[in-house]
Amino acid sequence: MPSTQSYDLPADSSNFLSLKLHRLRKQSGQTLQQLSEKSGISVSALSKIEKGQLSPTYEKIAALARGLGVHVAELFYEEQHATPNGRLAVTRTGEAPLHRTAQYDYRPLCGELTNKQFVPLLTTVKARSIKEFPSMLQHDGEEFIYVLSGEITVHTDFYQPVTLYAGDCCYFDSSMRHACIAGKEDALILWVCSHPAVNKDG
């Protein structure tokens, strides 16, 4: 039977991901080296993330979740007990935790529910040039983007860049390298990522 765990938003989410990552790694009995091997993230980068010195991209957060055998939401929210039947989550304005990177600001929505098939993210696109990305993102799954305000250009491996305006949307395979840049102003998008099932036995 699928888990019915859910999560509460921490009162202070500024360094919550770093603290939660450290705690989950210790609980799993993994060293930094072991988690590095499972997630594909260097030991040095893992150490900096745990110390709050480095903000991981969504790609890295998803890799960490897989390495720890948990769902992405568990890295942003506190665990709580939930009812065993139907599930419902509501995120009010301003309630979602904020995770900043140089290129994007992410706010995971309805993250208190685990075992979701999709991870919805309210995302502010800050990057103005593809040169601002050390590398484009790439991970398992599929993605849907809907532009709420502003203008973005979606860059991918196999297609010409596509410019989207408020009300436009696109859908693509996440295994294809991808990145979004904004126009003259920051853009706000609803970014929905499919979340491949976590194998807790492996």
N, C-alpha and C positions, 0 to 999 in steps of 0.2 A: 504494500500500500504506500502511495507517495507520502512524503513527510508533510505535515501541516504546520511546520514551524512558521512563525512570523517574527518581525523585528520592529523595535521601537527606535525612533530617531533619537540619537544622543543629544543632550542639552547643548554641548559644545562640539561641533563637528570639524573644527579647524584642523586638529591633529588626530581625529578619531581613526582615520584609515590607518595611519602609521601604528597607533597603539593596538588596533584590532589585529592588524597583520602580525605584529610581534606576538600577541597573545595566542592567536590561532596556530602560528608556527610552533610555539612552545607546547601547546596542547597536543599537537599532532606528533610531537617528539622528533621533529625534523631540525637538522642543522641548517645554517644558511647555505652550505654547499649542497645538501640534499634537495632543498627547495629550488635552488638554482638549476640543478639538473632536471627537475620535473617541470619547471616553468620556462626554462630557456632564458632566464634573466641572470645577469652576472652577479656574483657574490657581492661585489662592490656596490652595484646599483641597489640590490636588496637591502644592504646595510644602510644606505643613504635613505631609502624609502622608509625603513623602520624608524630611523632617527628624525624623520620629517624634513630631511634636507633635499629630497627629490620628489616631485609630483609625477606619478606614473600616468601614462596615457590609458585610455580605455582598453586598448590592446594588451597592455601590461597588467592591468587590473584583472582582465579576464584570464590571462595566463596564470596569475597568482591564485585566482579562485580554483582553477583546474588543478594546480599543483598542490593545493591544500585540501582538495576534495570537497569544496563548499560552493555555494552559489554566489554570484557577484554581489547580490544584495547584502550578504552577510558581512562584507567588508565595509559597508556603510552604515548598517543599522545594528542596534542591540537586539539580541534574541529575546523572545517572550513566548509564552504558551498561547496557543490559538485553539479555536473550536475545531473539532475533528471533521466537520461537514463542509458545507459550502463556504467559500472564501470571498471576501470583499475588502478592497483597500481604497482609501480616499486620501489624496494629498491636497491639502489646502494651500492657497497662495503663500509663498514664503516659508513653507514647512520643509521642503526638500533640502537635504544637505548639499553644500556646494563643494565641488572639487575643481580646483584650478590647475590648468596647465598653461604653457606659454601660448598655445594655439587656440584652446577651447576652455570654456567654463562649463562643467557638467553639473546638472542637478538630476540625479536618479529619481524617477517618480514611482510611487506605490512600491517602493523597495522593501516594505515590511513583509511582503509575501515572497516566499521562496518557491522553488520548483516552477517558476513561470517559464513559459516558452519564449517570451520576449522581454527585453529590458528597455523600457521607455526612458529616454533622457531628454530633458529640456536643456538645450545646448546653446550657448552664446559663441558664435564663431568670431574669433578675434584676429586670426592670421590674415594678412593682406597679400602674401606671396607664397608660392609653393616652396620657395627657398627657405622659408622659416621652419620647415619640417626637416629634421635630421634624416628621416625616412618616412615614407607614407605608411599608413596603418595597414595591417593584414592579419586576419584571424579567421577562424571557422565561423560559419553561419551566413546569414543574409541580413540586409539592412534596408530600412525605409526612411526617407528624409522628407519632411514637409516644412516648407519655409513659412514661418509665422510673420516675420517682418524683415525688411532689408533684402539683400541680394547676396547670393553665394555662387561660387563656381566649383563644381565637383570634378576633381581630377581622378582618373582611374588608369589602370594599366593598359587596357585594350581599346579604349574609346577616346575620342577627342573630348576636351573639357566641355562640360555642359553648364551653362549659366541658368540659375533658377531664381525666380522672383517670388514675392509674397503670394501664396496660393498655389505655387508650383510644387511638384513632388517628384521623387525618383525612387527606384528600387534596384538593388544590385547585390551580387555575391560578395561577401566580405573577404573571401579568399583572394579576390582581386585587390591589389594594392590600391588604396584610396586616401583622399584628403580633401577637405573643404576649405576654401578661402572666402573671405567676405569682400564686399565692394568697398566703397569709401567709408562706410560706417559699419560697426559691428552688426551682425545679423543674428536673429533668434530663430532656431529651428526645433522641431520635434524630431528627434533621432531615435528610431526604434531598431534595436539589434536583436536578432534571434539568439537564444542562449542554448548551445548544445548541451545535452544531458550530462550531468556530472556522474562519473563512475566512482562511487565511494569505496568500491572493493578493490580498485586497482591503484 
